[in-house]
Amino acid sequence: MANKPKQKFEIVGDEIVVRYKLAPYLSKSEKSYVIGTSHGRDTFPWEGKNVHINFNAYVMKEEWEGK
């Protein structure tokens, strides 16, 4: 039986849990390394409504490169 893919979004109690793969790359501005992003708006259903999420997780270039 194939594994069921994990949902990106989950409501746990009073929290929204968001799961994305870590995929580091240098940002377009070259000021930081993006380690996770929604690449714009992502949407999931909740209580009959569409919930929209945007996010970027990043590390400043100087810290990433240890300068």
Phi and psi restraints in degrees (value plus and minus 20) as a CYANA .aco file:
   2 ALA   PHI     -90.5   -50.5
   2 ALA   PSI     126.9   166.9
   3 ASN   PHI     -88.6   -48.6
   3 ASN   PSI     118.7   158.7
   4 LYS   PHI     -95.9   -55.9
   4 LYS   PSI     108.1   148.1
   5 PRO   PHI     -82.9   -42.9
   5 PRO   PSI     122.9   162.9
   6 LYS   PHI     -89.4   -49.4
   6 LYS   PSI     120.9   160.9
   7 GLN   PHI     -93.5   -53.5
   7 GLN   PSI     126.1   166.1
   8 LYS   PHI     -91.2   -51.2
   8 LYS   PSI     -49.9    -9.9
   9 PHE   PHI    -146.6  -106.6
   9 PHE   PSI     122.8   162.8
  10 GLU   PHI    -170.4  -130.4
  10 GLU   PSI     119.3   159.3
  11 ILE   PHI    -116.4   -76.4
  11 ILE   PSI     102.5   142.5
  12 VAL   PHI    -145.4  -105.4
  12 VAL   PSI      87.7   127.7
  13 GLY   PHI      41.9    81.9
  13 GLY   PSI    -141.4  -101.4
  14 ASP   PHI    -127.8   -87.8
  14 ASP   PSI       9.4    49.4
  15 GLU   PHI    -146.2  -106.2
  15 GLU   PSI     128.5   168.5
  16 ILE   PHI    -118.5   -78.5
  16 ILE   PSI     103.4   143.4
  17 VAL   PHI    -122.4   -82.4
  17 VAL   PSI     106.6   146.6
  18 VAL   PHI    -136.1   -96.1
  18 VAL   PSI     110.7   150.7
  19 ARG   PHI    -145.3  -105.3
  19 ARG   PSI     102.3   142.3
  20 TYR   PHI    -157.1  -117.1
  20 TYR   PSI     129.9   169.9
  21 LYS   PHI     -86.7   -46.7
  21 LYS   PSI     123.4   163.4
  22 LEU   PHI     -95.7   -55.7
  22 LEU   PSI     107.4   147.4
  23 ALA   PHI    -166.7  -126.7
  23 ALA   PSI      54.8    94.8
  24 PRO   PHI     -82.3   -42.3
  24 PRO   PSI     118.2   158.2
  25 TYR   PHI    -175.1  -135.1
  25 TYR   PSI     134.7   174.7
  26 LEU   PHI     -91.5   -51.5
  26 LEU   PSI     112.5   152.5
  27 SER   PHI     -86.5   -46.5
  27 SER   PSI     142.4   182.4
  28 LYS   PHI     -78.1   -38.1
  28 LYS   PSI     -58.5   -18.5
  29 SER   PHI     -96.3   -56.3
  29 SER   PSI     -32.8     7.2
  30 GLU   PHI      43.7    83.7
  30 GLU   PSI       4.0    44.0
  31 LYS   PHI    -116.6   -76.6
  31 LYS   PSI     -36.7     3.3
  32 SER   PHI    -173.0  -133.0
  32 SER   PSI     147.0   187.0
  33 TYR   PHI    -127.1   -87.1
  33 TYR   PSI     102.0   142.0
  34 VAL   PHI    -101.5   -61.5
  34 VAL   PSI     106.3   146.3
  35 ILE   PHI    -125.8   -85.8
  35 ILE   PSI     -36.1     3.9
  36 GLY   PHI    -184.3  -144.3
  36 GLY   PSI     122.3   162.3
  37 THR   PHI    -177.4  -137.4
  37 THR   PSI     133.3   173.3
  38 SER   PHI    -107.8   -67.8
  38 SER   PSI     -26.4    13.6
  39 HIS   PHI      33.8    73.8
  39 HIS   PSI      28.2    68.2
  40 GLY   PHI      82.2   122.2
  40 GLY   PSI    -181.7  -141.7
  41 ARG   PHI     -93.1   -53.1
  41 ARG   PSI     115.1   155.1
  42 ASP   PHI    -142.5  -102.5
  42 ASP   PSI     132.2   172.2
  43 THR   PHI    -153.6  -113.6
  43 THR   PSI     123.0   163.0
  44 PHE   PHI    -161.9  -121.9
  44 PHE   PSI     131.6   171.6
  45 PRO   PHI    -101.9   -61.9
  45 PRO   PSI     124.7   164.7
  46 TRP   PHI    -173.3  -133.3
  46 TRP   PSI     101.1   141.1
  47 GLU   PHI      28.7    68.7
  47 GLU   PSI      24.6    64.6
  48 GLY   PHI      56.5    96.5
  48 GLY   PSI     -11.5    28.5
  49 LYS   PHI    -140.8  -100.8
  49 LYS   PSI     135.2   175.2
  50 ASN   PHI    -112.3   -72.3
  50 ASN   PSI     101.2   141.2
  51 VAL   PHI    -120.8   -80.8
  51 VAL   PSI     108.8   148.8
  52 HIS   PHI    -127.8   -87.8
  52 HIS   PSI     117.8   157.8
  53 ILE   PHI    -153.4  -113.4
  53 ILE   PSI     117.9   157.9
  54 ASN   PHI    -146.3  -106.3
  54 ASN   PSI     117.4   157.4
  55 PHE   PHI    -177.9  -137.9
  55 PHE   PSI     133.3   173.3
  56 ASN   PHI    -157.1  -117.1
  56 ASN   PSI     112.7   152.7
  57 ALA   PHI    -136.7   -96.7
  57 ALA   PSI     107.0   147.0
  58 TYR   PHI    -167.8  -127.8
  58 TYR   PSI     143.1   183.1
  59 VAL   PHI    -144.6  -104.6
  59 VAL   PSI     113.6   153.6
  60 MET   PHI     -81.4   -41.4
  60 MET   PSI     123.0   163.0
  61 LYS   PHI     -75.7   -35.7
  61 LYS   PSI     -64.1   -24.1
  62 GLU   PHI     -79.7   -39.7
  62 GLU   PSI     -61.4   -21.4
  63 GLU   PHI     -91.0   -51.0
  63 GLU   PSI     -61.8   -21.8
  64 TRP   PHI     -79.7   -39.7
  64 TRP   PSI     -62.4   -22.4
  65 GLU   PHI    -110.5   -70.5
  65 GLU   PSI     -19.7    20.3
  66 GLY   PHI      50.4    90.4
  66 GLY   PSI       9.8    49.8
